[in-house]
Amino acid sequence: MTGSSYEERFRQLGLRIAYFRKLRGYTQETFCEKMDISISYYSQIEAAGCYKPISLKTLYKIAEALDVEPYKLLMTE
């Protein structure tokens, strides 16, 4: 898999996380407070042009905070 393919997957992951966060009614700030992570780190995850890789631990933490199964964050349409 090429680097650009991974970048697109991370971009899609960030978009899915943002979708579920907004669906739950959280702002980035309130969501970061709930998760106890910095907003600068989290905003890079959601930023469309940033391609911020995240650990599985972070993925599970986000999924739990959003009350969604982790696989739903990884799905692409």
Residue, then its C-alpha position, 0 to 999 in steps of 0.5 A: m500500500t502506498g503512502s498516499s493510500y494510508e493518508e486517504r485512510f487517515r483522512q477518512l478516519g478523521l472525517r468519520i470521527a468528526y461525523f460521530r462527534k457532531l452527531r452526539g452533539y459535542t464540540q471539539e473542545t467539549f469532546c476533548e475535555k470528556m476524553d482528557i486529551s489536548i485539543s491541538y492533538y485531537s484537531q489534527i486527527e479530524a483535520a482533512g489535510c493533516y493525516k494524523p495517525i492514531s494508536l489503537k488505544t486512542l481509537y478505542k478511547i474515541a470509540e468508547a467516548l462516542d458510544v460507537e463500535p471501533y469498526k464503524l470509525l474505520m469503515t469507508e463508504 
